[in-house]
Amino acid sequence: MHHPYHPVELRQQLLHNATVTVMRVTGPRLGALRSRRLGLLSLSLFVGAGAGLGAVAFRYMIEGLTMVLSGHRDYAGLGHVANPLVPFLGPFFVLLAPVVAGALYGPLVYRFAREARGHGVHEVMVAVARSGGRIRPQVAVVKALASALCIGGGGSVGREGPIVQIGSALGSTLAQAFRLDERRVKLLVACGAAAGIAATFNAPLAGVFFAMEIILREWATQSFGMVVLSSVTASVVSRSLLGNHPFLSLPAFHVDHLVQYPLFALLGLLAGLVGVGFSRVLYAVEDACDWAWRGPEWARPAVGGTLLGALLLALPEMYGVGYPVLGTAVAGGYGVAFLLALLVGKLIACSLTIGIGGSGGVFAPSLFCGAMTGAVFGEFVHSIAPAAGGSVGAYALIGMGAVFAGAARAPITAVVILFELTGEYTIILPLMLAIVLAAGVSHLVSHDTVYTRKAAPRHRHRRARRCGPASAPCLGVHGRPAATGHR
């Protein structure tokens, strides 16, 4: 006796019946998770824990690759020393380190996730603004590998941008897996961003305000609570694995005389201009690289690495993130001439790293430039009024927050992160004064920020040529990204 169904139809009917059965069992549970606040809180906890673990793993990846490519855990503060793994090259190994790293991460990014190129925060903002928070799952892995290779090979960029994109990709992937609506997808993206910042800088408050002020751009009570929960969870995870230590040792801050407040205000105005200049130099160099490069995009980081290597040979303090150099500058360990050299060098090195197709953040470089600006200002003040001017380190700390505020126009985040880094309430008043003035100057002289300038029409057309016709919709906040997310 023959079965009434054709074999193909029978398989389809059995598959349909099985699907219906599974949905009857799991559907109510998934629906409850999607709709109930308890379910969303559980997801935010999971995103926070995952981003915290990701930040720890990313940090170890950077240290490991820096050790392999430079022979030291952090080469920036060592000067012209050789790589013990290739001692016959002497200090000239820095000519090859960016080339080798670029030869590895260039094809990786080009083949698997082109949106992993660059500093990462803009791409997350685009995903939230134009594609409902949808980020491809592979972005997290590709971004981590590419950024670790770039920084380990001497790329003069930070690690906060990559971990923001990594955490956001985790939040987006989890939200899409549970088929959450667009609003909740965006919210979990912000949770991932906050968790990444919190775990990277050991600064949970800064993570929260970064996500709310820059990524989500809203202050709803429910959103704030979930972002806080993710940020706290990530901080707990990172502290349990790395210890409760600040990522940067900074000197104590104190105001010695009331005359310093007008000086802090003047520094804020100057730092706001430096922040705007940082943004414009960054994208001017990237535009110049786009204009000059005519070869395949996957080869661009390796070829451009020769220029970066030459800069590192001249100024090895630009190797990697540069936290040891920043700490020495804040402690007053450099003279004015060298501080100016470090400021200009960081502007060029960071811009060149991004311009040649590197992957890394611009938050830490802006802090670096702010410390150099503040230290130079403090040296001049100290030379004029040594008794009433105060310490150089005080101006360097204020400069860090003010330049970032001028570049990103995120004053709340700037105030909070410097407060968390120093742990001293006495910094709040002069910091708020300088940062508000810096953000105000930035608003007067520029219509965009370091995170939004990429959306300008001239950058849009050049990036369209770089991505190719198949990836043209990846242009930024001015146009909806493609489903593939190619940049």
N, C-alpha and C positions, 0 to 999 in steps of 0.2 A: 504494500500500500504506500503510495507516494504522499509526501508531506505537501500540504496545499501551498507552501511558500517556496519560491525559488531560493537556492542557497544564499545568494547575495541578499535577497530581501529578508531571509531568516536572520542573517547576521545583523542586519540593520535593525530588525524588530527587537532582537535580544539586547542590542546595545541601547536602544531607546528605553526598553523596560528597566535595564540596569541603571541608566542615568536618572530615570524618574524615581526609582527606589532610593538612590543615593541622595537626590535632592530633597526627598521627603524626610530623610533622616537628618541630613546636615543643613538643609536650607534654613529651618528655624534658628539653628545655632548661629549660622553666619549672619542671618538677619538681625539677631539679637546683638551680635558683636558690632554690626554696622550701625545700629541705631542707638544702643544704650551707651550712656556715658562711661559706665564701668568698662565696657569693651574698648572704648577709645583710650581710656586711661591705661588699660593693659597694653595696648599697642604703643602708646607713648613711652611706657616703661621699657618695653622691648627695644624700641628705637634708641632710647637713651643708653641702654646696656650695650647694644650692638655698636653704636657710634663710639662709646667709650673704649670698647675692645679694639675697634678699628683704629682709633687714635693712638692707642698704645702700640699696636702692631705697626702702624705707619711710622711712628717715631723710631722703633727698632729697625725698620727697613732702611730709613734714612741713615741711621748711625752705622748699620752694617755696610751699606753701599759706599758711604763716605770713607769708612775704614778700608774697603777694597780699592777704591779709586784714588785715595790720597794717602793711605797708610796711617791716618790719625782719626780719632773720633770727631774732632772739629778742627779743621785746618786753619780757619780764618784768623785766629789770634797768634799763630806761630811764626809768621814772617816767611822769609825765603828758605824753607827747609825742604829736604828731599823726602820722597816717598820711600820708606824702608823696604817696601816690596820691590821697587825698581830703583835701587840706589844709584845705578850708573847714569840715570837721567838727571840726577840732581834736582834743583828746583824747576827745571824745564818740563817736568812731567805734567805741569798744569796746562801746557799746550795741548796735550793729548787727552786729558781727562774729560773735558766737555765734548770732544769729538767722539770718543768711545761711547760715552753716555748717550749722545745724540743719535749715534748709529743704532742704538738699541731701542730707545723710546720713540724715535721718529716713525719707523715702520709700524710699531705697536699701536700708536695713536691713530695713524692714517688708516690702518686696516680694520681696527675694531671699534674705535669710538673717537671720532674727530672732535667732538665737543669736550673731550678731556684735555685738549690743548688750551693754554692760557691760564688765567688765574682762578677760574672756576666760579667765583661769586656771581659774575654777570650771567653765566649760563644758568645758574639756579634761579636768578631773578627773572630771566626770560621764561623758564619753565613755569614759574608761578604766574607770571603775567599773561602768557600767551598760549600755553598748552595745558592748562589745568593742573600744573604740578607734576606732569608725567615726565619721568626721567628713565632712560633705559637702564636695566639692571647691570649690564656690563660696564657702565661708566665708573662705578665704584672701584672695581678691580683695575681697570685700565688707568684710571686717575692715580690710584695709589702707586702702581708700578712706575708709571711715567714720571710722576713728581719725585718719587724717591730716587730714581735714576738721575733726574735733572739736578736735584739739590746735591746728591752725593757726588755728581760729576762737576760741581762747581757753580751750578746755576745760582745766581744771586737773587733768589726769591724766597718767600716764606712758606710755611707749611699749613697756615690757617685756611687759605683758599682751597687747597686740595681736600682738607678734612671737612670743610663745609660742603663741598660737592659730594664727597664720599658719604657723609651722614645723610645728606638730603636724598641721594640716590637710594640709600637703604630705606628711608622713610617712604619715599615714593613707591618703591618696589613692593613694600609690605602693604601699603594702602591699595595699590592696584591688584595685589593678590587677593584681597578681601573685597574687591569691587566697591570700594567706598566712593561716595559722591565727590565731586570736584572740590568742594569746600574742605572736606576732611582730608583729601589728598594733599592739598596745599598746607594744611595744618601739620600733617606729619612730616612734610618736607621741612617746614620751619623747625619742628622738633629735632630733626636730624641735624640741621644747621646749628642750632643752639647747643646740642650735645657735643658736636665736633669742636666748637670754640671752647666750651667749658672744659672738655677733657684735654685739649691741646695746651691751653694757658693756665689750667687749674683755676679758672675764674668762672664759676657758675652764673653769677649775676651778669657778667659781660656777655656770656653766651645767650642769655635770655633777651637782653636788650638788643644785641646784634640781630637776632632772628626777628624780633618784633619791629625794630626800626628800619632795617635794611631789606630783609627778605619778605616778611609778611605784610608790613606796613599797615597794621591795624592793631587795636588794643582791646579787643573783646575779652571779657572776663574768662570765658571758657578757654579761649585760645591761650591766654596768658598762663592759666593754670596748667595746661598740658605741656606747654613749652618749658615752664619751670620744672615740672616733674621730670621731663627728659634731661634737662640740663643738670639737675641734682643727681640723677641716676648715673649719668656719664661721669660726673665728678667723683662720685663714690667709687665707681669702677676703676677709674684711672688712679685715684689716690691709693686704693688698695693694692694696685700693682706697681706703681711708681713711687709711692710715698707722698706725703703732704708737703711738697716743696714747691715754691714758685719756680716758673720756668726761667726766671732771670733774677739774679741777686742785685737789688738796688739799694743805694744808700738811704739813710733816714732823711726825711724831708722836714724842714722847719723854716719858718719865716722869722728872720732876725730883726727886721725893722719895717715899720709901716710904709716907708718909701719904696719898698719892693713891689707893692701892689700896682702903682703906675707903671713900673718896669715890666711886671707880668702882663699888663694890658698891652703895652707896646710890643712885647714878644708875641702876644696873641695875634696882633695885626700882621706882623712880619711872617709868623708861621702860617697864617691863612694864605698868604701869597705863595709861600713855598709849597704848600699843599696843592694849590692850583697848578703851580709849575710842575710839580711831580706828575700830576695827571697828564698834562699836556706833553711833557717830554716823553712819557711812557708811550703814548699813542702816536706821537710824531715819529719816534724811532720805529715803531711797528709799521706805520705807513711807509716809511723809507725802505724797510726790509721787504714789504709786500711789493713795492715798486721795483726794487732791484732784483729780486729773485725771479728767475725764469726756468728753473729746473723743477723736478718732481717734488711735491711737498714732503714726501717721506724722507728725502735726503736733506732737507733744509736744516734741521737741527745739527746734523753732523758737520755740514759744510760751514754753517754759521758758527759752530763751536770753535773754529780756528780763531775768529775774532774775539770771542769770549776768552779763550785761552791766552791770547796776547794781553788782554786787559788784566787777567789774573796774574800773569807773570810780572806786570808792572806794579800791581796793587793786590797782593795776595789776601789782604783783609776783606776783599769782596767775595771770597770763596764761600759758597753756601749762604745760610741764613745770616750769620755774622753776629750771633749773640755775645760771644766773648769780646768782640771789638766794641759793641754797643755798651757793654758793662764797663769797660775801661774808660770809654769817653764820658759816661755819666759820673764816674769816680774822679774825673779831672786828670786823667793820665796822658792826654795829648795836648799839644800846642795848637794855636789858632790855625796856622798854615796847614797842618796835617788834618785838622778837623774839617777844614774847607775841602781838602783833597778827598777825604772820605765821603763828604756830602755829595760832591760832584761825581765821584766814582760810583757811589751807590745808585744815583740817578741813571747813569749810563749803563752800569752792569745789569741792573734790574730790567731796564727797558730793552737792552740787547737780548737778555735771556728770553723775555716774552716775544720779542720781535723775530727771533730765529726759530720760533716754534716751541719754546720751552713750556714747561708746565709747573706752575707754582704760584703762591699767593703774593699779593701786594700790600697786605696789612702790615706784616713785619718790616718790609722795606720802608714803609711810610713812618713807622715808629723809629727806625734807624735814622732816617733823614731828619726827623723831629729832634732826636737826641743830639745830632751834630749841630743843627740850627740853634737849639737852646744852649748848647755848650759854648759855641762861638759867641753868642749874645752874652752869656754869663762871663766869659773871659774879658770881653770889652767892658762890661759893667764893673767887674772886679778890678780892672786896671784903672778905672776912673774913680770909683768910690769903694775901696776895699773894705772899709769899716761898715758901711751901710748897705752895700750891694748884696751881701749874702754869698752863699757858696755857688760854685759853678753847677754842681749836681742838681740843685733846686731848679735852675733854669732849664737844664737838660730834661728833667722829668716833665716839666710843664710843656716844653717844646714837643715831646713825644705825643702827648694827647692833642695838642693844638694843630700840629701838621696833619695828623690823621683826620681830625675834624674838618680841616680845610680841604683835604683830598676827598673824603667820603661824605662830608656833610652829615655826620651822624654824631651830634654832640653828646647825646645821652650815653651812647656806647663808649665814647672817648673818655668821659668823666668816670664812668663806672670801672672800666678796665684799669685805668691808672690808679684808682682808689684800691682795687683788689690787688694790684701788683705791689703797691707800697704798703698797704695795710694801715695807713695812717690817715686819720680824719683831718689833720691839719692841712692836707693838700687840697681839700675840697674847695674852699673859697677861691684861692688863686687859680686853681684849675678851671673852675666854672667860668671865672672872669675871662681867662685867656681863650678858652674853647669857644665860648659864645661869640667873642670878637672874631676869632678865626673863621668860624662858620659864617658869620655875617659878611666878612670880607669875601669869602669864597662865593657866597650867593650874589654879591654885587658884581664881581668880575667874571663870573662863569655861570653858564646855564646848566652845566652838567657836572657830574662827579667822576671819580676814578672808576666807579662801577657802572655808570650809565653812558659815559662818553663813547663807548664802542657802538652805540646805537645811532651815532651821527651819520648822515647820508654818505659822506666821503668814506667812512669806515665800512659802511654797508656794501658799497660797490666793490671795494677792494677785497672784502671777505667773500663776496659772491664769486669773484674770479678765483680766489684761493680754494674755495670749496668745490668749485666746478658746477656745471649745470644740474647735475643730479642732486646736489645738496644746496641749491640756491635758497630754499626756504629757511635755512638756518640762520638768518641774518640778524636776529636780535629782537629787541622789544618793539621795533617798528614793523615787524612782520611775523606771522605765525610760523613757528618752527615746524619742520617736517616731522613725521612720526618717528623717523629714524634718529632725529636729533642731531644730525650731522651739522657741524659748524662750518 
